[in-house]
Amino acid sequence: MGKREELIEKYAGDLRSKCGIEPDMDLLAKVTIGCGPAIYDADAETVAATQPGELETVKTNFLVKKLGLSDGPELMEAINAVIETYGKSERNKYRAVIYYMLTKHFGKEHIYG
């Protein structure tokens, strides 16, 4: 098993144990691949949920640019809801897990079709 497959399994474990979600493994793999090399960098692999600038980056670069959503207050509300599901006290919030949950939240799975 390669490094990427190990990471996908780790993210699936987080979705199951910390978020109470049974992941669609095909979609999770596609979202993980879509994160690019960031998943291999310890700092970029996670989302600093307490930093407003980081959340703004998730909104702009992922929700608006990648998923094609229109900017509005509902985007930040969704990000905050996903972080709440993940657990605010959870230290490592993996980018692929957050992106996966946001993709499902907005029903944008077809983007990764």
N, CA, C and O of each residue as an XYZ file, in Angstrom:
452
protein
N       0.848     -1.179      0.000
C       0.000      0.000      0.000
C       0.893      1.242      0.000
O       1.827      1.348      0.796
N       0.596      2.172     -0.897
C       1.386      3.390     -1.004
C       1.002      4.420      0.040
O       0.032      4.250      0.778
N       1.772      5.480      0.089
C       1.557      6.553      1.064
C       0.160      7.171      0.914
O      -0.525      7.418      1.907
N      -0.256      7.419     -0.342
C      -1.573      8.029     -0.554
C      -2.683      7.114     -0.026
O      -3.619      7.583      0.621
N      -2.581      5.823     -0.299
C      -3.605      4.882      0.179
C      -3.643      4.840      1.707
O      -4.714      4.733      2.305
N      -2.463      4.926      2.333
C      -2.409      4.963      3.802
C      -3.117      6.205      4.335
O      -3.845      6.135      5.326
N      -2.901      7.340      3.674
C      -3.544      8.585      4.101
C      -5.058      8.500      3.924
O      -5.810      8.939      4.794
N      -5.505      7.941      2.808
C      -6.943      7.801      2.565
C      -7.567      6.942      3.666
O      -8.661      7.250      4.140
N      -6.890      5.876      4.076
C      -7.383      5.037      5.165
C      -7.431      5.816      6.485
O      -8.371      5.668      7.266
N      -6.414      6.643      6.723
C      -6.384      7.466      7.945
C      -7.566      8.448      7.935
O      -8.232      8.632      8.954
N      -7.818      9.072      6.786
C      -8.930     10.029      6.684
C     -10.275      9.320      6.863
O     -11.183      9.852      7.501
N     -10.394      8.123      6.299
C     -11.623      7.341      6.454
C     -11.842      7.014      7.932
O     -12.972      7.051      8.419
N     -10.768      6.698      8.633
C     -10.852      6.425     10.065
C     -11.352      7.632     10.840
O     -12.169      7.497     11.751
N     -10.860      8.815     10.478
C     -11.329     10.041     11.131
C     -12.819     10.258     10.857
O     -13.576     10.607     11.763
N     -13.232     10.054      9.615
C     -14.648     10.242      9.282
C     -15.523      9.302     10.111
O     -16.582      9.696     10.601
N     -15.073      8.067     10.261
C     -15.851      7.086     11.022
C     -15.845      7.392     12.519
O     -16.903      7.491     13.142
N     -14.646      7.541     13.093
C     -14.535      7.641     14.552
C     -14.812      9.032     15.115
O     -15.376      9.152     16.202
N     -14.428     10.074     14.400
C     -14.568     11.428     14.945
C     -15.794     12.168     14.428
O     -16.308     13.070     15.091
N     -16.264     11.781     13.230
C     -17.384     12.499     12.624
C     -18.656     11.666     12.563
O     -19.732     12.194     12.284
N     -18.537     10.363     12.822
C     -19.705      9.495     12.767
C     -20.259      9.324     11.363
O     -21.465      9.153     11.186
N     -19.383      9.369     10.362
C     -19.787      9.274      8.952
C     -19.119      8.054      8.330
O     -17.917      7.842      8.490
N     -19.907      7.260      7.622
C     -19.335      6.149      6.856
C     -18.978      6.718      5.481
O     -19.868      7.073      4.708
N     -17.685      6.804      5.176
C     -17.284      7.486      3.944
C     -17.543      6.698      2.665
O     -17.494      5.469      2.642
N     -17.815      7.440      1.621
C     -17.842      6.908      0.262
C     -16.365      6.884     -0.130
O     -15.786      7.926     -0.438
N     -15.765      5.711     -0.118
C     -14.311      5.596     -0.303
C     -13.847      6.100     -1.668
O     -12.752      6.652     -1.782
N     -14.664      5.918     -2.698
C     -14.304      6.398     -4.034
C     -14.228      7.921     -4.037
O     -13.278      8.503     -4.561
N     -15.235      8.560     -3.449
C     -15.237     10.021     -3.379
C     -14.094     10.519     -2.494
O     -13.418     11.488     -2.841
N     -13.877      9.867     -1.360
C     -12.794     10.275     -0.461
C     -11.447     10.205     -1.179
O     -10.612     11.097     -1.030
N     -11.240      9.149     -1.950
C      -9.989      9.018     -2.707
C      -9.846     10.161     -3.709
O      -8.763     10.729     -3.850
N     -10.924     10.499     -4.400
C     -10.873     11.580     -5.399
C     -10.628     12.934     -4.747
O      -9.862     13.747     -5.264
N     -11.281     13.178     -3.607
C     -11.064     14.443     -2.880
C      -9.615     14.511     -2.402
O      -8.974     15.558     -2.505
N      -9.101     13.404     -1.882
C      -7.713     13.352     -1.403
C      -6.741     13.640     -2.542
O      -5.811     14.431     -2.385
N      -6.955     13.003     -3.682
C      -6.104     13.249     -4.849
C      -6.199     14.713     -5.273
O      -5.206     15.317     -5.678
N      -7.405     15.275     -5.175
C      -7.624     16.676     -5.533
C      -6.875     17.655     -4.638
O      -6.629     18.795     -5.031
N      -6.512     17.216     -3.442
C      -5.736     18.078     -2.528
C      -4.292     18.233     -3.006
O      -3.575     19.133     -2.569
N      -3.882     17.349     -3.904
C      -2.533     17.426     -4.450
C      -1.466     17.142     -3.415
O      -1.689     16.395     -2.463
N      -0.302     17.746     -3.609
C       0.832     17.457     -2.722
C       0.643     17.945     -1.282
O       1.434     17.589     -0.409
N      -0.376     18.741     -1.022
C      -0.608     19.255      0.332
C      -0.761     18.126      1.350
O      -0.405     18.297      2.516
N      -1.290     16.968      0.920
C      -1.517     15.871      1.867
C      -0.219     15.281      2.398
O      -0.221     14.589      3.416
N       0.887     15.551      1.714
C       2.184     14.998      2.144
C       2.975     15.973      3.011
O       4.065     15.642      3.478
N       2.440     17.163      3.230
C       3.113     18.183      4.040
C       2.366     18.306      5.366
O       1.168     18.591      5.382
N       3.065     18.094      6.466
C       2.427     18.065      7.788
C       1.629     19.336      8.084
O       0.567     19.259      8.702
N       2.113     20.488      7.662
C       1.411     21.747      7.930
C       0.223     21.920      6.989
O      -0.864     22.288      7.433
N       0.413     21.663      5.717
C      -0.639     21.876      4.720
C      -1.717     20.793      4.777
O      -2.837     21.008      4.313
N      -1.385     19.635      5.344
C      -2.322     18.513      5.403
C      -3.503     18.815      6.317
O      -4.578     18.235      6.162
N      -3.305     19.716      7.262
C      -4.366     20.037      8.218
C      -4.890     21.454      7.997
O      -4.230     22.291      7.381
N      -6.089     21.697      8.514
C      -6.709     23.018      8.453
C      -6.648     23.607      9.858
O      -7.117     22.993     10.817
N      -6.070     24.798      9.972
C      -5.999     25.490     11.261
C      -7.346     26.185     11.483
O      -7.538     27.338     11.097
N      -8.261     25.465     12.105
C      -9.646     25.921     12.233
C      -9.828     27.155     13.111
O     -10.878     27.796     13.067
N      -8.818     27.491     13.905
C      -8.936     28.659     14.779
C      -8.411     29.924     14.107
O      -8.509     31.013     14.673
N      -7.860     29.788     12.912
C      -7.313     30.941     12.197
C      -8.286     31.393     11.101
O      -8.492     30.680     10.119
N      -8.884     32.580     11.271
C      -9.851     33.063     10.282
C      -9.285     33.106      8.849
O     -10.011     32.843      7.890
N      -8.022     33.430      8.708
C      -7.412     33.475      7.380
C      -7.397     32.121      6.707
O      -7.585     32.016      5.495
N      -7.172     31.078      7.500
C      -7.165     29.708      6.967
C      -8.560     29.315      6.493
O      -8.713     28.696      5.440
N      -9.580     29.679      7.278
C     -10.958     29.355      6.894
C     -11.369     30.129      5.653
O     -12.121     29.623      4.820
N     -10.885     31.336      5.531
C     -11.151     32.154      4.338
C     -10.519     31.495      3.104
O     -11.099     31.511      2.018
N      -9.339     30.923      3.282
C      -8.661     30.221      2.192
C      -9.461     28.994      1.761
O      -9.609     28.738      0.566
N      -9.975     28.237      2.726
C     -10.817     27.080      2.411
C     -12.032     27.545      1.610
O     -12.403     26.930      0.611
N     -12.639     28.630      2.059
C     -13.830     29.149      1.382
C     -13.498     29.568     -0.050
O     -14.174     29.157     -0.994
N     -12.462     30.383     -0.208
C     -12.130     30.921     -1.524
C     -11.575     29.862     -2.476
O     -12.057     29.707     -3.598
N     -10.557     29.139     -2.014
C      -9.874     28.205     -2.918
C     -10.628     26.903     -3.151
O     -10.520     26.310     -4.224
N     -11.392     26.452     -2.158
C     -12.097     25.186     -2.344
C     -13.567     25.395     -2.722
O     -14.012     24.937     -3.775
N     -14.311     26.082     -1.868
C     -15.748     26.201     -2.118
C     -16.069     27.037     -3.358
O     -16.920     26.656     -4.162
N     -15.395     28.165     -3.512
C     -15.700     29.041     -4.645
C     -14.999     28.576     -5.920
O     -15.642     28.396     -6.954
N     -13.667     28.380     -5.843
C     -12.918     28.030     -7.054
C     -13.110     26.579     -7.483
O     -13.338     26.319     -8.664
N     -13.024     25.636     -6.559
C     -13.099     24.213     -6.921
C     -14.540     23.747     -7.108
O     -14.870     23.125     -8.118
N     -15.403     24.051     -6.125
C     -16.781     23.574     -6.207
C     -17.694     24.506     -6.992
O     -18.819     24.134     -7.325
N     -17.217     25.719     -7.292
C     -17.993     26.653     -8.114
C     -19.182     27.281     -7.410
O     -20.167     27.647     -8.052
N     -19.094     27.407     -6.091
C     -20.192     28.010     -5.333
C     -20.059     29.532     -5.324
O     -18.959     30.071     -5.443
N     -21.190     30.212     -5.183
C     -21.179     31.671     -5.075
C     -20.866     32.051     -3.633
O     -21.379     31.445     -2.693
N     -20.018     33.062     -3.475
C     -19.633     33.506     -2.136
C     -20.841     34.070     -1.403
O     -21.637     34.813     -1.978
N     -20.967     33.719     -0.159
C     -22.051     34.209      0.682
C     -21.865     33.680      2.084
O     -21.009     32.827      2.315
N     -22.656     34.173      3.030
C     -22.495     33.766      4.431
C     -22.712     32.271      4.652
O     -22.180     31.708      5.609
N     -23.485     31.619      3.780
C     -23.751     30.183      3.954
C     -22.488     29.345      3.789
O     -22.418     28.230      4.305
N     -21.492     29.864      3.079
C     -20.248     29.108      2.908
C     -19.490     29.001      4.226
O     -19.043     27.916      4.600
N     -19.345     30.112      4.927
C     -18.641     30.084      6.220
C     -19.466     29.315      7.251
O     -18.905     28.651      8.123
N     -20.791     29.399      7.156
C     -21.653     28.628      8.062
C     -21.407     27.127      7.856
O     -21.341     26.364      8.819
N     -21.273     26.720      6.607
C     -21.018     25.302      6.297
C     -19.648     24.876      6.821
O     -19.511     23.793      7.390
N     -18.637     25.721      6.632
C     -17.294     25.408      7.129
C     -17.344     25.231      8.645
O     -16.779     24.279      9.183
N     -18.020     26.149      9.328
C     -18.122     26.062     10.787
C     -18.897     24.818     11.221
O     -18.556     24.206     12.233
N     -19.931     24.437     10.475
C     -20.703     23.237     10.801
C     -19.843     21.984     10.646
O     -19.918     21.067     11.464
N     -19.031     21.951      9.598
C     -18.145     20.808      9.362
C     -17.102     20.715     10.482
O     -16.802     19.623     10.964
N     -16.561     21.844     10.887
C     -15.566     21.859     11.969
C     -16.219     21.411     13.280
O     -15.601     20.712     14.083
N     -17.460     21.815     13.484
C     -18.208     21.385     14.680
C     -18.393     19.865     14.662
O     -18.233     19.204     15.688
N     -18.732     19.315     13.491
C     -18.897     17.862     13.354
C     -17.587     17.137     13.627
O     -17.564     16.101     14.292
N     -16.499     17.692     13.107
C     -15.168     17.084     13.280
C     -14.767     17.124     14.751
O     -14.102     16.214     15.246
N     -15.177     18.183     15.443
C     -14.840     18.363     16.855
C     -13.868     19.515     17.012
O     -12.712     19.425     16.600
N     -14.344     20.604     17.614
C     -13.499     21.796     17.768
C     -12.221     21.488     18.534
O     -11.179     22.091     18.280
N     -12.302     20.550     19.472
C     -11.130     20.237     20.287
C     -10.169     19.289     19.564
O      -9.054     19.056     20.032
N     -10.600     18.749     18.435
C      -9.749     17.833     17.668
C      -8.570     18.628     17.100
O      -8.764     19.558     16.317
N      -7.367     18.265     17.493
C      -6.189     19.044     17.118
C      -5.899     18.982     15.620
O      -5.702     20.013     14.978
N      -5.874     17.774     15.070
C      -5.576     17.605     13.645
C      -6.854     17.446     12.845
O      -7.491     16.393     12.864
N      -7.218     18.505     12.144
C      -8.371     18.451     11.254
C      -7.814     18.347      9.843
O      -7.334     19.328      9.275
N      -7.884     17.152      9.293
C      -7.276     16.918      7.990
C      -8.053     17.591      6.867
O      -9.280     17.512      6.794
N      -7.303     18.252      5.997
C      -7.862     19.003      4.878
C      -8.774     18.118      4.016
O      -9.873     18.535      3.650
N      -8.326     16.908      3.695
C      -9.124     16.022      2.842
C     -10.460     15.668      3.502
O     -11.474     15.535      2.817
N     -10.462     15.515      4.820
C     -11.694     15.189      5.540
C     -12.647     16.380      5.501
O     -13.840     16.216      5.245
N     -12.129     17.565      5.752
C     -12.949     18.790      5.709
C     -13.519     18.979      4.301
O     -14.709     19.248      4.138
N     -12.667     18.838      3.295
C     -13.117     19.009      1.911
C     -14.161     17.957      1.539
O     -15.129     18.258      0.842
N     -13.964     16.734      2.002
C     -14.921     15.657      1.735
C     -16.292     16.033      2.315
O     -17.310     15.947      1.628
N     -16.301     16.450      3.585
C     -17.571     16.787      4.236
C     -18.233     17.988      3.571
O     -19.457     18.028      3.448
N     -17.440     18.966      3.141
C     -18.012     20.126      2.456
C     -18.579     19.729      1.090
O     -19.626     20.231      0.682
N     -17.897     18.840      0.394
C     -18.386     18.358     -0.904
C     -19.747     17.685     -0.722
O     -20.676     17.932     -1.490
N     -19.858     16.826      0.310
C     -21.123     16.147      0.591
C     -22.197     17.157      1.035
O     -23.351     17.070      0.616
N     -21.802     18.105      1.880
C     -22.745     19.101      2.399
C     -23.424     19.854      1.272
O     -24.634     20.080      1.313
N     -22.657     20.243      0.271
C     -23.201     21.033     -0.836
C     -23.681     20.161     -2.013
O     -24.114     20.689     -3.037
N     -23.603     18.842     -1.867
C     -24.072     17.959     -2.929
C     -23.285     18.111     -4.219
O     -23.856     18.031     -5.307
N     -21.981     18.330     -4.109
C     -21.132     18.584     -5.272
C     -20.257     17.383     -5.649
O     -19.187     17.540     -6.237
N     -20.723     16.202     -5.304
C     -19.951     14.995     -5.608
C     -19.632     14.876     -7.094
O     -18.589     14.336     -7.462
N     -20.528     15.379     -7.957
C     -20.319     15.274     -9.398
C     -19.046     15.987     -9.887
O     -18.518     15.662    -10.950
N     -18.564     16.957     -9.107
C     -17.321     17.661     -9.458
C     -16.173     16.648     -9.572
O     -15.258     16.814    -10.379
N     -16.242     15.598     -8.747
C     -15.189     14.587     -8.736
C     -15.558     13.367     -9.581
O     -14.860     12.354     -9.551
N     -16.669     13.467    -10.341
C     -17.163     12.366    -11.155
C     -16.177     11.918    -12.170
O     -16.454     10.992    -12.933
